[in-house]
Amino acid sequence: MESRAQTIRLIEIASLSEARTEMERVGVDPAGIKLMAPKELYRNLKVTNLTAPAGNIIKQDMIAVGGEAAVSKGVVSAEVDHTDCILSGTLKQFRRLIKKLSIQPYALKETAKLIEGALNNLEVESYTLKGVNRSWDLGASSNVRANTRALVMGILNVTPDSFSDGGRYRSVEDAVSFGLEMVADGADIIDVGGESTRPGSEGVSVEEELKRVLPVIEGLVDGGAAISIDTTKAEVARRAIKAGAEIVNDVSAISMDEAMVEVVADTGAAVVLMHMRGTPKDMQAETDYEDLIGEVYGYLEERIEFALSKGIARDKIIVDPGIGFGKSAEASLELIKRLGEFRTLGVPVMLGASRKSFMGKVAPETKTRLMPSVATAVVGVMNGASLFRVHDVAETRLAVDMANEIQNIRKIS
């Protein structure tokens, strides 16, 4: 028998299904796979705002099951009242931790439920997003199933002052024609906006916004397109949904108009909740964050809970970290790199980076920002995004489909 040289290499395992696939390739017994797969999946979870006693207990319990836990140095000496905690371990160790915490005091039973929920969200293979009359199956990051894919949302700004395509359409017919071209190019949804949200932009009246968007929405719906309405105004959303829109894309996360949450809940529309500081007019005045991911995540988590409390179902919610909305170029890049962390929210993540100004700082020689936009979409698929709001539909469709196939390769090989 011919001898072969031994090799040692890193293998990336991001889900239970990938752990099972790798062991099947080795020829591990099925019973062994069932036992060992949870040991091969390693997670780092950050738990915030624990009391000092709770922090001490969770640290000791995690160490007792073989994992690691990092808390503030002032916890043991009682120099701090509260602490965050970074828990590190295998999925099996986390399951044992959850059992231990479920009988502990200091509200740790609730912490155990939150940890379990976060771990379950990371193992979601697909999401179902439900609009008023349509629904979509979306892949969930590295766990994407072969019968799901990322959605592409084509941008159709019928405004005179949007940063990339303002004033492009001379008539309703031109706008509708371009929207249907995007559908032909592979757009799943067309996002129609009648008010610019570029940095420094001024708002427009409800009447003006309706005048811009309704004829276009009606034309696109007649052509068979699925529509999202990009607005912060409840009356615009209501009229757009009546005209056929399925989704409300609200950059204020239904916080700017108090009536918006009722419109979304009552009509059954899906909703995009986006993170932004301030308003488009002043959002770039403050772009420094002490903990960028923590602050954006915490805000989106709060808006999800608010939406759920008002009767909006979880399968109608999308989150958007708000690339370029109150963010520096560096912050936008970090958000794209760490999109996977937002999967613990348990809803699809949308990435809206297309042609944003930060790309000009990274690649100043490019004029159209096409290639940087496509690159961010590919990275977005790999890092957890399920929807992409873009200007260049045909190119992005091809890119995200290829990225989805790469994500699927361990299941189809």
C-alpha positions as CSV (number, residue, x, y, z in Angstrom):
1,M,0.0,0.0,0.0
2,E,1.4,3.3,-1.0
3,S,2.1,5.6,1.9
4,R,0.9,9.2,1.8
5,A,2.3,12.2,3.6
6,Q,0.3,13.5,6.5
7,T,-1.2,16.9,6.3
8,I,-2.6,19.2,9.0
9,R,-4.9,22.1,8.1
10,L,-7.5,24.4,9.6
11,I,-11.1,23.6,8.9
12,E,-13.8,26.2,9.2
13,I,-17.0,25.0,11.0
14,A,-19.7,27.6,11.3
15,S,-22.8,25.4,11.9
16,L,-23.9,22.0,13.1
17,S,-24.6,20.9,9.5
18,E,-21.0,21.8,8.5
19,A,-19.7,19.8,11.6
20,R,-21.8,16.8,10.5
21,T,-20.5,17.1,6.9
22,E,-16.9,17.1,7.9
23,M,-17.3,14.0,10.1
24,E,-19.2,12.2,7.4
25,R,-16.2,12.8,5.1
26,V,-13.9,11.2,7.7
27,G,-16.3,8.2,7.9
28,V,-17.4,8.8,11.5
29,D,-20.2,6.5,12.8
30,P,-23.6,8.3,12.7
31,A,-24.0,7.8,16.5
32,G,-20.6,9.4,17.0
33,I,-21.5,12.3,14.7
34,K,-24.6,13.0,16.8
35,L,-22.6,13.1,20.0
36,M,-19.6,15.0,18.7
37,A,-21.1,17.7,16.4
38,P,-22.0,20.0,19.2
39,K,-18.4,19.8,20.5
40,E,-17.0,21.0,17.2
41,L,-19.1,24.2,17.0
42,Y,-17.4,26.9,19.0
43,R,-19.2,30.2,19.9
44,N,-18.4,33.5,21.6
45,L,-21.4,35.2,23.1
46,K,-21.5,38.6,24.8
47,V,-24.0,39.0,27.6
48,T,-24.6,42.5,28.8
49,N,-25.7,44.2,32.0
50,L,-25.4,41.4,34.5
51,T,-25.4,42.2,38.2
52,A,-22.0,41.5,39.9
53,P,-23.4,38.4,41.7
54,A,-24.9,37.1,38.5
55,G,-21.6,37.7,36.7
56,N,-19.7,35.7,39.4
57,I,-22.1,32.8,39.1
58,I,-22.2,32.7,35.3
59,K,-18.4,32.8,35.2
60,Q,-18.1,29.9,37.7
61,D,-20.7,27.8,35.9
62,M,-19.2,28.3,32.5
63,I,-15.7,27.3,33.8
64,A,-17.3,24.3,35.5
65,V,-18.7,23.0,32.1
66,G,-15.3,23.4,30.5
67,G,-15.8,26.8,28.8
68,E,-14.4,30.2,29.5
69,A,-16.0,33.4,30.8
70,A,-14.6,37.0,30.9
71,V,-16.1,39.5,33.3
72,S,-15.0,42.9,34.6
73,K,-12.1,42.7,37.0
74,G,-14.2,44.6,39.6
75,V,-16.7,41.8,39.9
76,V,-15.0,39.6,42.4
77,S,-14.0,42.5,44.7
78,A,-17.5,44.0,44.4
79,E,-16.0,47.2,43.0
80,V,-18.7,47.3,40.2
81,D,-22.4,46.8,40.4
82,H,-22.8,45.5,36.9
83,T,-20.7,43.8,34.3
84,D,-20.8,42.5,30.7
85,C,-19.6,39.0,30.1
86,I,-18.0,37.2,27.2
87,L,-18.8,33.5,27.2
88,S,-16.7,31.1,25.0
89,G,-17.3,27.5,24.5
90,T,-18.6,24.7,22.4
91,L,-22.3,24.3,21.7
92,K,-22.3,21.3,24.0
93,Q,-20.8,23.4,26.8
94,F,-23.3,26.1,26.3
95,R,-26.2,23.6,26.5
96,R,-24.8,22.4,29.9
97,L,-24.4,26.0,31.0
98,I,-28.1,26.7,30.1
99,K,-29.2,23.8,32.4
100,K,-27.1,25.1,35.3
101,L,-28.3,28.7,34.9
102,S,-31.9,27.7,34.8
103,I,-31.8,26.9,38.6
104,Q,-29.7,29.9,39.6
105,P,-30.9,33.1,41.3
106,Y,-30.3,36.8,40.2
107,A,-32.6,36.4,37.1
108,L,-30.1,34.0,35.5
109,K,-33.0,31.7,34.5
110,E,-34.0,34.5,32.1
111,T,-30.4,34.9,31.0
112,A,-30.3,31.1,30.2
113,K,-33.4,31.6,27.9
114,L,-31.7,34.5,26.1
115,I,-28.5,32.4,25.6
116,E,-30.6,29.5,24.2
117,G,-32.5,31.8,21.9
118,A,-29.3,33.4,20.5
119,L,-27.7,30.0,19.9
120,N,-30.9,28.8,18.1
121,N,-30.9,31.9,15.9
122,L,-27.4,31.2,14.8
123,E,-28.5,27.8,13.6
124,V,-31.5,29.1,11.5
125,E,-31.1,27.7,8.0
126,S,-33.6,30.0,6.3
127,Y,-36.1,32.8,7.0
128,T,-39.6,33.3,5.6
129,L,-40.4,37.0,5.0
130,K,-44.1,37.8,4.6
131,G,-45.4,40.9,3.0
132,V,-49.0,41.9,2.5
133,N,-49.7,39.3,-0.2
134,R,-46.3,37.8,-1.1
135,S,-43.7,35.9,0.8
136,W,-40.0,35.1,0.2
137,D,-37.7,32.3,1.4
138,L,-34.3,33.7,2.3
139,G,-31.0,32.0,3.1
140,A,-29.5,32.6,6.5
141,S,-25.7,33.2,6.2
142,S,-23.5,30.1,6.2
143,N,-26.5,27.9,6.9
144,V,-28.2,28.9,3.6
145,R,-30.3,26.0,2.2
146,A,-30.0,25.0,-1.5
147,N,-33.6,26.1,-2.1
148,T,-33.2,29.6,-0.7
149,R,-31.1,32.6,-1.9
150,A,-30.4,36.2,-1.0
151,L,-32.9,38.8,-2.1
152,V,-32.0,41.7,-4.3
153,M,-33.9,45.0,-3.8
154,G,-33.5,47.4,-6.7
155,I,-33.4,51.1,-5.8
156,L,-35.8,53.4,-7.7
157,N,-35.5,57.0,-6.4
158,V,-38.1,59.3,-8.0
159,T,-36.5,62.4,-6.4
160,P,-34.5,65.3,-7.8
161,D,-31.8,65.1,-5.2
162,S,-30.9,61.6,-4.3
163,F,-27.1,61.1,-4.0
164,S,-26.7,58.6,-6.9
165,D,-29.7,58.8,-9.2
166,G,-31.6,61.9,-8.3
167,G,-33.5,63.5,-11.2
168,R,-32.8,60.6,-13.5
169,Y,-36.3,60.0,-14.6
170,R,-38.1,62.5,-16.8
171,S,-41.5,60.9,-16.5
172,V,-43.5,58.3,-14.6
173,E,-43.2,56.0,-17.7
174,D,-39.4,56.3,-17.6
175,A,-39.3,55.3,-13.9
176,V,-41.7,52.4,-14.4
177,S,-39.7,51.2,-17.4
178,F,-36.5,51.2,-15.4
179,G,-38.1,49.5,-12.5
180,L,-39.3,46.7,-14.7
181,E,-35.8,46.4,-16.3
182,M,-34.4,45.8,-12.8
183,V,-37.0,43.0,-12.3
184,A,-35.9,41.5,-15.6
185,D,-32.3,41.8,-14.4
186,G,-33.1,39.7,-11.3
187,A,-34.5,42.2,-8.7
188,D,-36.9,40.4,-6.3
189,I,-38.2,43.7,-5.0
190,I,-38.2,47.3,-6.2
191,D,-37.7,49.9,-3.5
192,V,-39.5,53.2,-4.5
193,G,-38.5,56.4,-2.7
194,G,-39.9,59.9,-3.1
195,E,-37.7,61.7,-0.5
196,S,-34.0,61.8,-0.5
197,T,-32.2,60.4,2.6
198,R,-28.7,61.5,1.5
199,P,-26.6,63.3,4.2
200,G,-27.8,66.9,4.6
201,S,-31.1,66.4,2.7
202,E,-34.2,68.3,3.5
203,G,-37.6,66.6,3.9
204,V,-40.6,67.0,1.6
205,S,-44.3,67.2,2.3
206,V,-46.6,64.2,2.4
207,E,-48.4,65.5,-0.7
208,E,-45.2,66.0,-2.7
209,E,-44.0,62.5,-1.7
210,L,-47.3,60.9,-2.7
211,K,-47.3,62.7,-6.0
212,R,-43.8,61.3,-6.8
213,V,-44.3,57.7,-5.7
214,L,-47.9,56.6,-6.2
215,P,-48.1,56.6,-10.1
216,V,-44.8,54.8,-10.2
217,I,-45.9,52.1,-7.7
218,E,-49.2,51.6,-9.6
219,G,-47.3,51.2,-12.9
220,L,-44.8,48.7,-11.4
221,V,-47.6,46.7,-9.7
222,D,-49.4,46.5,-13.0
223,G,-46.2,45.1,-14.4
224,G,-46.0,42.4,-11.8
225,A,-43.2,43.8,-9.6
226,A,-43.0,43.4,-5.8
227,I,-42.8,46.8,-4.2
228,S,-41.1,48.3,-1.1
229,I,-41.9,51.9,-0.2
230,D,-39.0,53.9,1.2
231,T,-40.6,56.4,3.6
232,T,-40.7,57.5,7.1
233,K,-44.3,58.9,6.8
234,A,-47.3,56.8,7.9
235,E,-49.7,58.3,5.3
236,V,-47.3,57.7,2.5
237,A,-46.8,54.1,3.6
238,R,-50.6,53.6,4.0
239,R,-51.3,54.9,0.5
240,A,-48.4,53.0,-1.0
241,I,-49.6,49.7,0.5
242,K,-53.1,50.4,-0.8
243,A,-51.5,50.8,-4.2
244,G,-49.8,47.5,-3.9
245,A,-46.6,47.8,-1.9
246,E,-45.6,44.8,0.2
247,I,-42.8,46.3,2.4
248,V,-42.2,49.5,4.3
249,N,-38.5,50.5,4.3
250,D,-38.3,53.1,7.1
251,V,-34.9,54.5,7.8
252,S,-36.1,55.8,11.2
253,A,-37.1,52.2,12.3
254,I,-40.8,53.4,12.7
255,S,-39.8,56.1,15.2
256,M,-40.2,59.3,13.2
257,D,-44.0,59.1,12.7
258,E,-45.9,57.7,15.6
259,A,-48.7,56.3,13.3
260,M,-46.3,54.2,11.2
261,V,-46.3,51.2,13.6
262,E,-50.1,51.1,13.3
263,V,-50.0,51.3,9.5
264,V,-47.6,48.4,9.3
265,A,-49.4,46.2,11.9
266,D,-52.9,46.9,10.5
267,T,-52.0,46.3,6.8
268,G,-49.8,43.2,7.4
269,A,-46.8,44.8,5.5
270,A,-43.3,43.7,6.2
271,V,-41.0,46.4,7.6
272,V,-37.3,47.3,7.4
273,L,-36.0,48.7,10.7
274,M,-32.8,50.7,10.1
275,H,-30.3,52.2,12.5
276,M,-29.6,55.9,12.2
277,R,-28.6,58.7,14.5
278,G,-30.7,61.8,14.2
279,T,-32.2,62.6,10.8
280,P,-30.7,62.5,7.2
281,K,-30.2,66.3,7.6
282,D,-27.9,66.0,10.6
283,M,-26.9,62.3,10.9
284,Q,-23.3,62.8,9.9
285,A,-22.7,65.4,12.7
286,E,-22.0,62.6,15.2
287,T,-20.2,59.5,13.9
288,D,-18.1,58.5,16.9
289,Y,-19.2,55.3,18.8
290,E,-17.7,53.9,22.0
291,D,-19.0,50.4,21.0
292,L,-20.2,50.6,17.4
293,I,-21.6,47.0,17.1
294,G,-23.0,47.0,20.6
295,E,-24.9,50.3,20.1
296,V,-26.3,49.4,16.7
297,Y,-27.3,46.0,17.8
298,G,-28.9,47.3,21.0
299,Y,-30.9,49.8,19.1
300,L,-32.2,47.3,16.5
301,E,-33.0,44.8,19.3
302,E,-35.1,47.5,21.0
303,R,-36.9,48.4,17.8
304,I,-37.7,44.7,17.1
305,E,-39.2,44.4,20.6
306,F,-41.2,47.5,20.1
307,A,-42.6,46.3,16.8
308,L,-43.5,42.9,18.3
309,S,-45.2,44.6,21.2
310,K,-47.4,46.5,18.7
311,G,-48.6,43.4,16.8
312,I,-46.0,43.2,14.0
313,A,-45.1,39.5,13.5
314,R,-41.4,38.5,13.6
315,D,-41.7,37.0,10.1
316,K,-42.5,40.5,8.8
317,I,-39.3,42.2,10.3
318,I,-36.0,43.0,8.6
319,V,-33.1,44.9,10.1
320,D,-30.6,47.2,8.5
321,P,-27.5,48.4,10.3
322,G,-27.6,51.6,8.4
323,I,-24.4,51.8,6.4
324,G,-23.5,55.5,5.9
325,F,-26.3,56.7,8.2
326,G,-24.5,58.4,11.0
327,K,-21.4,56.3,10.4
328,S,-17.8,57.1,9.3
329,A,-16.2,55.2,6.5
330,E,-14.4,53.0,9.0
331,A,-17.6,52.3,10.9
332,S,-19.4,51.3,7.7
333,L,-16.6,48.9,6.9
334,E,-16.6,47.4,10.4
335,L,-20.4,46.8,10.2
336,I,-20.0,45.0,6.9
337,K,-17.2,42.8,8.3
338,R,-19.2,41.9,11.4
339,L,-22.7,41.5,10.0
340,G,-22.8,37.9,11.2
341,E,-23.2,39.2,14.8
342,F,-26.6,40.6,13.9
343,R,-27.9,37.1,13.1
344,T,-28.5,36.6,16.8
345,L,-31.4,39.0,16.5
346,G,-33.4,36.2,14.7
347,V,-34.6,38.2,11.7
348,P,-33.1,38.7,8.2
349,V,-30.4,41.4,7.8
350,M,-30.4,43.8,4.9
351,L,-27.3,45.4,3.6
352,G,-27.6,48.8,1.9
353,A,-24.1,49.8,0.9
354,S,-24.5,50.3,-2.8
355,R,-22.5,53.3,-4.1
356,K,-22.2,54.8,-0.7
357,S,-19.6,57.6,-0.2
358,F,-17.3,55.5,2.0
359,M,-16.4,53.5,-1.1
360,G,-14.8,56.6,-2.6
361,K,-12.5,56.8,0.4
362,V,-11.4,53.2,0.0
363,A,-11.2,53.2,-3.8
364,P,-11.0,56.8,-4.9
365,E,-10.0,56.0,-8.5
366,T,-13.4,54.4,-9.3
367,K,-16.1,56.6,-10.7
368,T,-19.2,54.4,-10.8
369,R,-18.5,52.5,-7.5
370,L,-19.8,49.4,-9.2
371,M,-17.0,47.0,-8.3
372,P,-16.8,48.2,-4.7
373,S,-20.6,47.8,-4.4
374,V,-20.5,44.3,-5.8
375,A,-17.6,43.4,-3.5
376,T,-19.5,44.5,-0.4
377,A,-22.5,42.4,-1.5
378,V,-20.4,39.3,-1.8
379,V,-18.8,39.9,1.6
380,G,-22.3,40.6,2.9
381,V,-23.6,37.2,1.8
382,M,-20.6,35.5,3.5
383,N,-21.1,37.5,6.7
384,G,-24.8,37.1,7.2
385,A,-26.9,39.4,5.0
386,S,-30.0,38.0,3.4
387,L,-31.2,41.1,1.4
388,F,-29.3,43.6,-0.6
389,R,-30.6,47.1,-1.5
390,V,-28.6,48.0,-4.7
391,H,-28.5,50.3,-7.8
392,D,-26.7,47.7,-10.0
393,V,-29.1,44.8,-10.1
394,A,-27.8,42.6,-12.8
395,E,-24.2,42.6,-11.5
396,T,-25.3,42.2,-7.9
397,R,-27.7,39.3,-8.8
398,L,-24.8,37.3,-10.4
399,A,-22.5,38.1,-7.5
400,V,-24.8,37.1,-4.7
401,D,-26.0,34.0,-6.5
402,M,-22.4,32.9,-6.8
403,A,-21.7,33.7,-3.1
404,N,-24.8,31.6,-2.2
405,E,-23.5,28.7,-4.2
406,I,-20.2,28.9,-2.3
407,Q,-22.1,28.9,1.0
408,N,-24.0,25.8,-0.2
409,I,-21.0,23.8,-1.4
410,R,-20.6,21.7,1.7
411,K,-24.2,20.5,1.3
412,I,-24.1,19.7,-2.4
413,S,-20.6,18.2,-2.7
